[in-house]
Amino acid sequence: MVKIEHPLSKNMELVSTHDLNGQPGFQMALQVVDGHYYLYVTTYYHQGWQILDVTDPTHMICKHLDDPRGKSGTVHPKIQIADGIMITASGQRVRFLPMEGVDYDDYDSGIEIWDVKTDPMNPTLLGYWDNGGGEGIDGNNTHRNYYDGGRYVYTTSTCPGFLNNILRIIDIIDPAHPKEVGRWYLKEQWLDGMDHVEWDVNKIQPGSLSPYPGYKHYHLHMPQVKDGYAYLAYCGYGLVILDVHDVTRPKYVGSLKIDPPFSDFISCHTALPMSGYNKDYLILTQEMGGDGRHAQFAGIVDISDKEHPTLVSMFPPYSVPEDAPFKNYVEKGGRPGLHNFHQPQGQPHYEDRPDRQYLTCFNGGIRIYDTSDIFNLREIAYYIPADPKQDAWPIPKMMNDGQIIARCEDVLVDDRGYIYMTDSNGGLSVFRCLV
């Protein structure tokens, strides 16, 4: 394990940082109200959210938002904002992240619906949708949901009678009384359709992600929706494309299987439609788990024929700087591998360039790729932060032999070109790209 005392960078400059009141950063969402830029940040460990006025990123103003429902076993790791509405994911705190004073059986599981337009720094809770429970490898939850405005939220949610997260479409036209109007799942997730034993986390064997002996782990990690089609990143399978013009009856259109050969904890993490002259293409990635010794997958898929999506190119491995004190990211220590791409989702104040993509790589920092030619993808910039001096949650003590290693989680880019990156051990950083 190699500690990084100073950042390593190419064509990126650090604008500012914020410690997020000592809490780890996770997913972000942004909105602009009356000329002010507001950034909303989740955490995977503590309760509540951080709200920052980032109109001037060199002088950010931060406020903590408490969870008004206040159940100690709940976490809110994911967030979406559009049309002045904020959607926050709620779910069961995972037991392998211990926290004193927590009742792990006292939790909410679903989504909260907020008004963030009236008073952006002081959101008002409008309603809550309870998913009813279900059986998931990470407990009962919703996770990386999708909302780009309007009346429908596309959730990845556990569900009674199913194993792990499926697509559940929620109508929020009446936010005080949200209701499910449609769903879709892989047939292998339907519990009544398989022989199984009672759920018991102790039955999970090393290298397995299911307490059901011999059962493969299928899990909807993230939906993205564009022009009446939903693009599902399905762990254990790959890309699934649905026709959701009628949200009450999602219809299977096509798929691209990547697992196997790319099998890992989250073997399909992101399915992200591109824009502009690259609108017929989609970014497809996995999330690395374990020690990072598996082959990593990030590619471009041609979706012009949605019944037959085709892999056409691969992102190059993220580089090791020549002046780095390590040979590779496994040797560096901490968690290696890919995580999140910047996701514009049609929001007017997010950068959306067909020729540029932004990716976080856990202990490998943030990477910027030139995608102007999808058959010649090039890394053009990076920033690998120095490892923090103190941790914001117990992961370092549990997983990294007590070492505290930078762990870059999410990235968001606004229409001014400011790049926001969260680090679950180091808060929030703001950058600009120099090329």
Backbone torsions as a table, in degrees:
resi	resn	phi	psi	omega
1	MET	NA	129.5	-174.8
2	VAL	-118.2	119.7	177.7
3	LYS	-81.9	139.1	178.6
4	ILE	-102.7	113.6	-177.3
5	GLU	-84.5	-26.0	-177.9
6	HIS	-133.9	147.0	-179.3
7	PRO	-65.8	152.6	174.2
8	LEU	-114.5	129.1	-174.3
9	SER	-147.1	157.5	174.4
10	LYS	-146.1	120.5	174.7
11	ASN	59.6	25.8	174.0
12	MET	-136.2	143.8	174.7
13	GLU	-122.1	141.3	177.1
14	LEU	-81.5	125.6	179.7
15	VAL	-91.3	-47.2	-178.2
16	SER	-168.1	169.7	176.1
17	THR	-137.3	162.2	173.7
18	HIS	-146.3	139.9	-176.1
19	ASP	-85.5	0.9	177.8
20	LEU	54.0	40.3	179.2
21	ASN	57.6	33.2	176.4
22	GLY	79.2	12.0	-179.2
23	GLN	-107.7	150.6	179.0
24	PRO	-71.5	143.9	178.0
25	GLY	-93.6	148.3	178.1
26	PHE	-135.3	-122.0	-177.5
27	GLN	-74.4	153.7	-179.3
28	MET	-127.6	157.6	169.1
29	ALA	-144.6	154.8	-174.2
30	LEU	-137.0	147.4	171.1
31	GLN	-143.5	161.4	176.1
32	VAL	-121.1	125.7	179.0
33	VAL	-131.1	121.5	178.7
34	ASP	52.3	41.7	176.4
35	GLY	80.6	-2.3	178.3
36	HIS	-99.9	137.1	178.6
37	TYR	-96.5	125.1	-179.3
38	TYR	-119.8	130.0	179.8
39	LEU	-113.6	133.2	-178.1
40	TYR	-117.2	127.9	-170.8
41	VAL	-125.5	133.5	177.7
42	THR	-98.7	173.4	173.8
43	THR	-136.9	156.4	-179.8
44	TYR	-97.7	-3.3	-170.9
45	TYR	-125.8	-52.8	-179.9
46	HIS	-83.2	170.8	176.8
47	GLN	-93.0	156.0	176.2
48	GLY	85.7	-169.5	-173.2
49	TRP	-140.3	160.4	172.3
50	GLN	-108.8	132.6	177.1
51	ILE	-115.1	127.4	-177.8
52	LEU	-125.2	133.9	166.6
53	ASP	-83.7	110.7	-176.4
54	VAL	-111.9	25.4	177.4
55	THR	-53.8	-44.1	170.0
56	ASP	-113.3	100.5	-175.6
57	PRO	-63.1	-15.1	177.7
58	THR	-84.9	-9.4	177.9
59	HIS	-139.4	69.0	-176.9
60	MET	-77.7	141.3	176.5
61	ILE	-108.9	125.4	-172.8
62	CYS	-120.8	138.7	176.6
63	LYS	-136.5	139.4	177.1
64	HIS	-88.0	135.1	174.6
65	LEU	-108.1	119.6	178.8
66	ASP	-76.4	155.6	172.4
67	ASP	-77.6	112.5	-175.9
68	PRO	-68.9	-18.9	179.9
69	ARG	-84.7	-26.3	162.4
70	GLY	66.1	24.7	178.6
71	LYS	-85.2	127.9	-169.8
72	SER	-67.1	-22.9	-179.2
73	GLY	-88.3	6.5	-177.7
74	THR	-97.8	140.5	167.4
75	VAL	-125.7	158.7	-176.2
76	HIS	-130.9	73.1	-170.1
77	PRO	-79.6	-13.8	-172.4
78	LYS	-128.0	157.1	-171.9
79	ILE	-155.5	147.6	174.8
80	GLN	-141.5	144.1	176.1
81	ILE	-138.6	132.5	173.7
82	ALA	-162.4	148.8	177.4
83	ASP	54.1	31.6	179.6
84	GLY	73.7	11.4	179.0
85	ILE	-113.7	132.2	175.8
86	MET	-108.8	131.2	176.2
87	ILE	-111.9	118.9	177.7
88	THR	-113.2	137.7	179.0
89	ALA	-84.2	139.4	173.8
90	SER	-126.0	150.0	-180.0
91	GLY	-169.4	177.7	-177.0
92	GLN	-74.0	129.8	176.7
93	ARG	-61.5	129.9	-178.3
94	VAL	-72.0	139.2	-170.9
95	ARG	-75.5	-17.5	-179.9
96	PHE	-80.8	0.7	172.0
97	LEU	-112.7	82.2	-172.3
98	PRO	-67.3	144.9	177.0
99	MET	-146.0	131.2	-177.2
100	GLU	-67.3	145.6	175.5
101	GLY	77.1	15.9	-176.7
102	VAL	-104.4	133.5	169.7
103	ASP	-97.1	102.1	-173.3
104	TYR	-67.7	-12.7	178.9
105	ASP	-97.9	1.4	178.1
106	ASP	-108.7	94.1	-173.7
107	TYR	-153.1	160.6	169.8
108	ASP	-101.8	152.2	177.0
109	SER	-142.8	109.2	-177.7
110	GLY	164.3	-137.1	175.9
111	ILE	-137.7	145.4	169.5
112	GLU	-100.9	145.4	-179.3
113	ILE	-118.1	124.2	-172.6
114	TRP	-125.9	150.2	165.5
115	ASP	-92.0	116.1	177.1
116	VAL	-117.7	9.4	179.1
117	LYS	-89.7	-42.2	-175.5
118	THR	-62.0	-46.7	179.5
119	ASP	-142.9	88.9	-170.7
120	PRO	-56.8	-31.3	-179.5
121	MET	-85.4	-8.7	-178.8
122	ASN	-135.9	74.6	-177.0
123	PRO	-59.7	150.6	176.7
124	THR	-111.1	126.2	178.4
125	LEU	-74.6	122.1	-178.2
126	LEU	-97.9	-31.6	-176.8
127	GLY	-175.6	173.1	-177.5
128	TYR	-144.9	135.2	174.1
129	TRP	-110.4	124.4	178.8
130	ASP	-95.9	125.3	-175.9
131	ASN	-80.1	-4.6	175.2
132	GLY	85.0	-2.1	178.4
133	GLY	102.2	-141.9	-175.6
134	GLY	118.2	-179.6	-176.9
135	GLU	-119.1	116.1	-179.0
136	GLY	-133.7	151.8	-178.9
137	ILE	-64.1	-27.7	176.0
138	ASP	-103.5	22.4	-176.3
139	GLY	86.4	-174.0	177.9
140	ASN	-80.8	130.7	-175.5
141	ASN	-169.3	168.8	152.2
142	THR	-111.0	157.6	-173.0
143	HIS	-128.5	-116.4	-172.6
144	ARG	-84.2	78.8	-176.8
145	ASN	-75.0	170.9	-178.6
146	TYR	-128.8	128.8	174.5
147	TYR	-148.0	121.4	178.7
148	ASP	-119.1	18.4	180.0
149	GLY	112.0	169.2	179.0
150	GLY	84.5	-152.3	-169.2
151	ARG	-101.4	-9.1	-172.9
152	TYR	-116.4	135.0	172.1
153	VAL	-111.4	127.3	178.7
154	TYR	-97.1	105.3	-175.2
155	THR	-101.0	148.2	163.6
156	THR	-101.5	110.2	-165.5
157	SER	-138.8	144.9	165.7
158	THR	-66.3	163.7	-173.8
159	CYS	-157.6	134.5	176.9
160	PRO	-55.2	132.9	179.3
161	GLY	92.1	-0.8	-177.8
162	PHE	-131.3	155.6	177.9
163	LEU	-102.7	121.7	179.5
164	ASN	70.0	179.7	-168.5
165	ASN	-75.9	140.1	175.7
166	ILE	-124.5	173.8	175.2
167	LEU	-81.6	123.6	174.4
168	ARG	-130.2	123.1	-174.6
169	ILE	-99.1	124.5	-172.4
170	ILE	-114.3	128.2	176.4
171	ASP	-88.3	120.0	-178.6
172	ILE	-114.5	22.7	-180.0
173	ILE	-57.5	-34.8	169.8
174	ASP	-109.7	92.3	-171.0
175	PRO	-63.1	-21.5	177.6
176	ALA	-76.5	-16.4	-178.6
177	HIS	-138.0	62.3	179.1
178	PRO	-66.0	150.5	-179.4
179	LYS	-145.4	148.4	176.3
180	GLU	-76.2	132.7	-179.1
181	VAL	-120.6	-13.6	180.0
182	GLY	-161.4	158.8	177.6
183	ARG	-155.2	160.7	175.2
184	TRP	-152.2	147.7	-177.7
185	TYR	-157.0	160.1	169.6
186	LEU	-75.6	140.8	-176.8
187	LYS	-60.3	-26.2	179.9
188	GLU	-68.9	-11.4	-179.1
189	GLN	-90.8	-9.9	-176.9
190	TRP	-78.8	111.5	-172.5
191	LEU	-62.9	-37.4	-179.4
192	ASP	-69.5	-10.7	179.7
193	GLY	-95.9	8.7	-178.0
194	MET	-138.2	158.0	169.6
195	ASP	-82.3	130.9	-177.5
196	HIS	-152.0	168.8	175.1
197	VAL	-108.7	170.3	178.0
198	GLU	-65.2	147.2	-179.8
199	TRP	-58.4	129.0	177.0
200	ASP	-153.8	107.6	-176.1
201	VAL	-59.6	-24.1	-179.7
202	ASN	-71.7	-11.8	179.0
203	LYS	-85.4	-6.3	178.5
204	ILE	-68.7	122.8	-178.1
205	GLN	-93.3	155.8	176.3
206	PRO	-53.7	132.0	-179.1
207	GLY	83.9	-2.5	-180.0
208	SER	-111.3	153.9	178.0
209	LEU	-121.3	20.6	-179.2
210	SER	-144.6	138.9	174.3
211	PRO	-80.3	-1.5	177.9
212	TYR	-91.3	109.9	-173.7
213	PRO	-54.4	129.5	176.7
214	GLY	76.8	4.5	-176.2
215	TYR	-95.8	132.6	179.3
216	LYS	-79.4	146.7	-176.3
217	HIS	-81.7	108.7	173.8
218	TYR	-111.5	134.5	-171.2
219	HIS	-161.9	123.6	173.8
220	LEU	-76.6	113.6	-179.7
221	HIS	-85.7	-41.0	-173.5
222	MET	-159.6	130.5	168.0
223	PRO	-99.5	150.1	166.3
224	GLN	-130.3	142.2	-175.1
225	VAL	-126.4	132.9	179.5
226	LYS	-152.6	126.8	174.5
227	ASP	54.1	41.6	174.6
228	GLY	83.5	7.6	177.6
229	TYR	-123.7	139.2	176.1
230	ALA	-104.3	133.6	179.6
231	TYR	-112.6	112.9	-172.1
232	LEU	-104.8	127.8	172.3
233	ALA	-92.3	104.2	-171.7
234	TYR	-107.3	111.4	175.2
235	CYS	-61.1	141.3	-178.5
236	GLY	84.9	-6.2	-178.2
237	TYR	-138.1	-77.0	-176.7
238	GLY	152.1	-140.2	179.8
239	LEU	-85.5	132.5	171.7
240	VAL	-126.1	132.2	179.6
241	ILE	-111.2	129.8	179.0
242	LEU	-120.3	148.1	167.6
243	ASP	-89.2	116.3	-179.1
244	VAL	-119.5	28.7	173.3
245	HIS	-57.7	-37.0	170.2
246	ASP	-106.0	102.1	-173.5
247	VAL	-67.1	-18.2	179.9
248	THR	-79.2	-14.0	-179.2
249	ARG	-141.6	71.2	176.6
250	PRO	-57.8	136.8	-176.6
251	LYS	-120.0	134.2	176.3
252	TYR	-65.2	134.6	178.7
253	VAL	-115.5	-51.4	-177.2
254	GLY	-168.0	174.8	-178.5
255	SER	-159.1	163.2	174.7
256	LEU	-136.9	112.5	-176.6
257	LYS	-84.8	127.9	177.0
258	ILE	-121.1	-8.4	179.9
259	ASP	-122.5	110.2	-4.8
260	PRO	-72.8	168.4	11.3
261	PRO	-89.8	-15.0	-176.3
262	PHE	-88.9	89.3	-176.1
263	SER	-111.7	126.5	178.2
264	ASP	-159.7	-176.9	-177.4
265	PHE	-54.3	-49.7	175.0
266	ILE	-120.7	83.1	-170.9
267	SER	-71.5	-16.6	171.3
268	CYS	-140.3	107.2	-173.2
269	HIS	-97.2	-48.0	-171.5
270	THR	-128.6	136.0	169.1
271	ALA	-129.9	98.7	-167.0
272	LEU	-119.2	107.4	176.6
273	PRO	-62.6	139.7	177.6
274	MET	-90.1	-178.3	-172.4
275	SER	-133.3	176.9	175.2
276	GLY	59.0	-136.0	-178.6
277	TYR	-69.6	-8.2	174.7
278	ASN	-104.5	21.8	-174.8
279	LYS	-66.0	-16.3	177.9
280	ASP	-88.7	11.5	-177.6
281	TYR	-125.8	160.9	-177.4
282	LEU	-141.0	141.7	175.1
283	ILE	-90.2	130.9	-179.4
284	LEU	-127.1	127.1	-177.3
285	THR	-139.5	165.0	169.5
286	GLN	-111.6	171.3	171.2
287	GLU	-115.5	128.1	-177.8
288	MET	-73.1	136.9	174.6
289	GLY	-120.1	176.7	175.0
290	GLY	63.9	-138.4	-173.3
291	ASP	-93.9	4.9	176.0
292	GLY	80.2	16.1	-176.9
293	ARG	-89.8	-4.0	175.8
294	HIS	-81.2	154.0	173.5
295	ALA	-62.3	140.4	-177.5
296	GLN	-102.1	142.7	-175.0
297	PHE	-120.4	126.2	167.5
298	ALA	-149.8	118.7	-173.9
299	GLY	-142.2	175.2	176.8
300	ILE	-112.1	130.9	-178.2
301	VAL	-115.3	132.2	173.6
302	ASP	-79.3	118.0	-179.2
303	ILE	-114.1	20.0	178.1
304	SER	-63.4	-33.5	170.9
305	ASP	-106.8	96.9	-172.3
306	LYS	-68.8	-19.1	176.3
307	GLU	-76.9	-21.4	-177.2
308	HIS	-136.8	65.6	177.4
309	PRO	-61.5	142.8	-172.1
310	THR	-132.6	130.2	175.1
311	LEU	-71.2	126.3	-175.9
312	VAL	-118.3	-20.1	178.1
313	SER	-161.1	166.5	-178.1
314	MET	-127.3	141.7	172.3
315	PHE	-69.0	140.8	176.4
316	PRO	-68.9	152.8	176.3
317	PRO	-57.1	141.8	179.3
318	TYR	-67.5	137.5	-165.2
319	SER	-78.2	157.7	169.6
320	VAL	-100.1	119.4	-179.8
321	PRO	-57.5	146.9	-179.1
322	GLU	-61.1	-30.4	-178.1
323	ASP	-95.6	13.3	179.9
324	ALA	-72.6	143.1	178.9
325	PRO	-85.6	24.3	178.3
326	PHE	-144.5	156.6	-177.5
327	LYS	-87.1	-29.9	-178.1
328	ASN	-158.3	174.7	-172.4
329	TYR	-84.1	-13.3	169.7
330	VAL	-71.3	-44.7	178.1
331	GLU	-64.7	-34.4	-178.6
332	LYS	-58.4	-36.0	-178.9
333	GLY	95.0	171.6	-172.8
334	GLY	77.3	-155.7	-177.8
335	ARG	-101.9	116.7	176.6
336	PRO	-89.2	172.2	171.0
337	GLY	107.1	174.5	-175.8
338	LEU	-79.4	153.9	172.3
339	HIS	-135.9	-92.5	-168.9
340	ASN	-115.0	138.7	165.3
341	PHE	-91.3	150.9	168.6
342	HIS	-60.9	132.4	-174.2
343	GLN	-122.7	102.2	-175.5
344	PRO	-68.3	-38.6	175.0
345	GLN	54.8	30.1	176.1
346	GLY	72.9	12.6	-177.7
347	GLN	-84.2	132.5	-170.3
348	PRO	-66.1	-22.5	-176.4
349	HIS	-105.1	14.8	171.8
350	TYR	-103.9	139.4	173.0
351	GLU	-64.1	137.5	178.9
352	ASP	-141.8	88.4	-178.0
353	ARG	-113.3	128.8	177.3
354	PRO	-68.1	-18.6	-174.9
355	ASP	-98.3	4.9	-175.2
356	ARG	-147.0	134.0	178.4
357	GLN	-132.7	146.9	-176.6
358	TYR	-120.4	133.7	-173.6
359	LEU	-139.1	133.4	170.7
360	THR	-94.4	146.1	-173.8
361	CYS	-132.5	44.0	178.0
362	PHE	47.9	-113.9	-176.0
363	ASN	-74.9	-3.9	177.7
364	GLY	-95.5	7.5	175.1
365	GLY	77.0	-149.8	-179.3
366	ILE	-112.2	142.4	-178.4
367	ARG	-126.5	145.7	175.4
368	ILE	-121.1	131.4	-176.9
369	TYR	-117.8	141.0	169.7
370	ASP	-86.4	117.0	-179.7
371	THR	-115.9	24.5	179.4
372	SER	-63.1	-30.6	173.7
373	ASP	-120.5	105.7	-173.6
374	ILE	-68.9	-10.3	176.3
375	PHE	-96.1	2.6	177.8
376	ASN	-145.1	68.1	-177.8
377	LEU	-74.6	132.9	-174.1
378	ARG	-132.1	135.9	170.6
379	GLU	-78.7	126.0	-176.0
380	ILE	-117.7	-12.6	-178.7
381	ALA	-160.3	155.1	174.7
382	TYR	-157.2	162.6	171.7
383	TYR	-147.8	118.1	176.9
384	ILE	-109.1	110.0	-175.0
385	PRO	-70.0	156.0	170.4
386	ALA	-63.5	147.2	178.3
387	ASP	-68.4	137.9	-176.4
388	PRO	-67.7	159.0	-179.5
389	LYS	-82.7	-26.7	179.0
390	GLN	-141.0	155.0	-176.0
391	ASP	-93.9	155.7	178.8
392	ALA	-104.2	-2.8	176.6
393	TRP	-160.8	173.8	-167.8
394	PRO	-83.6	2.8	-178.3
395	ILE	-53.7	-46.9	-177.9
396	PRO	-56.7	-40.9	-178.8
397	LYS	-67.3	-27.6	-174.6
398	MET	-87.8	-35.2	-165.0
399	MET	-118.7	-22.2	-170.9
400	ASN	-116.3	36.2	-179.7
401	ASP	53.1	35.5	178.7
402	GLY	81.2	-3.9	-179.9
403	GLN	-82.3	147.6	178.8
404	ILE	-105.3	112.1	-174.5
405	ILE	-117.4	139.4	175.2
406	ALA	-55.1	140.0	-176.7
407	ARG	-139.3	88.2	-172.8
408	CYS	-77.7	124.0	-168.0
409	GLU	-104.5	-66.1	-171.0
410	ASP	-126.3	159.1	178.1
411	VAL	-138.5	140.8	177.4
412	LEU	-143.4	139.7	-178.0
413	VAL	-125.9	126.5	-179.3
414	ASP	-91.8	176.2	-174.0
415	ASP	-74.8	-2.7	173.9
416	ARG	-94.4	-6.1	-179.1
417	GLY	94.0	3.0	175.8
418	TYR	-75.9	133.8	-177.1
419	ILE	-109.0	120.6	-179.1
420	TYR	-105.7	132.8	179.4
421	MET	-134.2	131.8	174.6
422	THR	-98.4	148.4	177.4
423	ASP	-130.0	123.5	-175.9
424	SER	-72.2	-2.8	170.4
425	ASN	-119.7	-2.6	-172.4
426	GLY	-139.3	14.8	175.0
427	GLY	79.4	-137.3	-174.0
428	LEU	-119.7	136.9	173.9
429	SER	-125.2	146.2	178.5
430	VAL	-121.4	133.5	-176.2
431	PHE	-130.0	168.2	163.4
432	ARG	-129.5	147.3	174.5
433	CYS	-89.9	138.6	-174.1
434	LEU	-97.7	1.5	178.8
435	VAL	-127.2	NA	NA
